[in-house]
Amino acid sequence: MPSKLRLRQPDRAPNLRHGGKKSDTCPRCHFRRDKEDKGKGKLLHGIPEVTDSEQLRGVLVAIDRNLRQDQDLMKDKRAHFMMGVLEARISGREYFLIASSGRESGDPWIREKHLNGISYHQGAWETVDPPVPKIHRGWLTVRGETVDLDPKMAQTHVEMKCAAIKLLLGLGGKRLEWKSVEYLRMSEMVYVGPEADGVTFRKWHGKGATNSWTAHSCDACEARIPYLICDVPANRIVD
């Protein structure tokens, strides 16, 4: 009699993180991001850390495939940019956002025609291209509250129009009713045209066990993301 098959356990290897770990101290509220909200049975931060996922990586592959079939885009064989996707379930509603990093013309690289063939939550994806502040003041958290970044960031490309930042600002711009966060995940991938410097952009490939080709966030994003994902209400922050 054949032995009973055992279900395969999911891979427990940590995925690529964007904006640090949940054990870090939040630069906005100054609480540890894994601090418990006393008496409520949950963490104070609804988004203690941002990881990627296999499903989101699949979405990026589909977009990349469409981009390479775009004859207009292929005219610029040196084109290169970061693209990112985000999924979140907040207060019982789901959101699926797509963004690309800045372009000299100001137009987004990714358009509606590049979303064809996405099987994961087909038809639910939305492209976002919110303005990115040029200074450290006047930023927006995912909760829709205004936040100022560290003034020292003024010298560290705080104005960079990165895909990850556009995704988080795009979510914050919706001014959502904020009762609970079930999850927020994000993945990034770099598009490298056929004549772009592939050696230069190879540094953006992720290093995690389950995401060897997913892009990690740049240093400017790693510094800005913790401010933007903090959803601790302003009235609970003590200077």
LINDA-V753045 format. One record per residue. N is the residue number from 1. RES is the residue in one small letter. PSI is psi in whole degrees, 0 to 359 (* if undefined). D_CENTER is the distance of its C-alpha to the mean C-alpha in whole Angstrom. Layout:
<<N/RES/PSI/D_CENTER> <N/RES/PSI/D_CENTER>>
This chain:
<<1/m/126/49> <2/p/147/46> <3/s/151/44> <4/k/130/41> <5/l/138/38> <6/r/135/35> <7/l/138/32> <8/r/131/29> <9/q/144/27> <10/p/153/23> <11/d/124/22> <12/r/2/21> <13/a/135/19> <14/p/138/16> <15/n/170/13> <16/l/134/11> <17/r/147/9> <18/h/116/7> <19/g/26/9> <20/g/185/12> <21/k/163/14> <22/k/344/16> <23/s/354/19> <24/d/160/18> <25/t/132/19> <26/c/129/17> <27/p/345/18> <28/r/306/18> <29/c/346/21> <30/h/14/22> <31/f/153/22> <32/r/142/21> <33/r/348/17> <34/d/17/19> <35/k/135/22> <36/e/144/24> <37/d/103/25> <38/k/132/29> <39/g/359/31> <40/k/354/28> <41/g/28/27> <42/k/173/23> <43/l/153/21> <44/l/321/21> <45/h/125/17> <46/g/337/15> <47/i/80/12> <48/p/332/14> <49/e/161/11> <50/v/119/7> <51/t/169/8> <52/d/186/8> <53/s/159/11> <54/e/321/14> <55/q/319/14> <56/l/325/10> <57/r/324/12> <58/g/324/15> <59/v/318/13> <60/l/323/12> <61/v/317/16> <62/a/318/17> <63/i/316/16> <64/d/319/17> <65/r/317/20> <66/n/321/21> <67/l/321/20> <68/r/349/22> <69/q/0/25> <70/d/108/24> <71/q/325/28> <72/d/316/27> <73/l/324/24> <74/m/347/26> <75/k/332/28> <76/d/86/26> <77/k/349/26> <78/r/8/25> <79/a/141/21> <80/h/137/18> <81/f/163/15> <82/m/139/11> <83/m/147/9> <84/g/153/6> <85/v/147/6> <86/l/139/5> <87/e/141/9> <88/a/149/10> <89/r/111/14> <90/i/127/15> <91/s/37/19> <92/g/358/20> <93/r/147/18> <94/e/147/15> <95/y/139/13> <96/f/108/11> <97/l/148/9> <98/i/138/9> <99/a/160/9> <100/s/156/11> <101/s/173/12> <102/g/152/15> <103/r/143/18> <104/e/324/22> <105/s/343/23> <106/g/345/20> <107/d/145/20> <108/p/146/16> <109/w/319/17> <110/i/127/15> <111/r/176/18> <112/e/324/19> <113/k/343/21> <114/h/3/19> <115/l/358/17> <116/n/143/21> <117/g/2/21> <118/i/114/18> <119/s/335/20> <120/y/113/17> <121/h/53/17> <122/q/131/19> <123/g/356/20> <124/a/354/17> <125/w/144/14> <126/e/130/14> <127/t/141/13> <128/v/145/12> <129/d/61/13> <130/p/155/14> <131/p/144/16> <132/v/124/15> <133/p/146/17> <134/k/349/20> <135/i/181/21> <136/h/351/20> <137/r/154/21> <138/g/32/20> <139/w/173/16> <140/l/129/15> <141/t/169/13> <142/v/339/11> <143/r/350/15> <144/g/15/16> <145/e/144/18> <146/t/140/19> <147/v/142/18> <148/d/137/20> <149/l/173/18> <150/d/127/20> <151/p/333/23> <152/k/341/23> <153/m/347/20> <154/a/337/22> <155/q/9/23> <156/t/44/20> <157/h/46/18> <158/v/338/16> <159/e/0/17> <160/m/130/15> <161/k/70/13> <162/c/154/10> <163/a/315/7> <164/a/319/4> <165/i/320/7> <166/k/322/8> <167/l/313/6> <168/l/320/7> <169/l/325/10> <170/g/322/11> <171/l/316/10> <172/g/327/13> <173/g/346/15> <174/k/346/16> <175/r/56/18> <176/l/154/17> <177/e/123/20> <178/w/92/19> <179/k/320/21> <180/s/156/19> <181/v/116/15> <182/e/319/16> <183/y/158/12> <184/l/118/9> <185/r/153/7> <186/m/141/4> <187/s/150/6> <188/e/154/7> <189/m/143/10> <190/v/131/13> <191/y/127/16> <192/v/115/19> <193/g/164/22> <194/p/338/25> <195/e/11/27> <196/a/163/24> <197/d/91/24> <198/g/328/23> <199/v/318/24> <200/t/318/22> <201/f/353/19> <202/r/337/19> <203/k/343/18> <204/w/354/14> <205/h/139/15> <206/g/162/14> <207/k/2/17> <208/g/161/16> <209/a/329/19> <210/t/9/17> <211/n/55/15> <212/s/341/17> <213/w/353/16> <214/t/142/12> <215/a/141/11> <216/h/162/10> <217/s/152/8> <218/c/171/12> <219/d/321/14> <220/a/322/13> <221/c/318/10> <222/e/329/11> <223/a/328/13> <224/r/325/12> <225/i/315/9> <226/p/325/11> <227/y/319/13> <228/l/331/11> <229/i/355/10> <230/c/118/14> <231/d/20/15> <232/v/126/19> <233/p/142/21> <234/a/327/23> <235/n/357/26> <236/r/2/26> <237/i/127/25> <238/v/121/28> <239/d/*/28>>
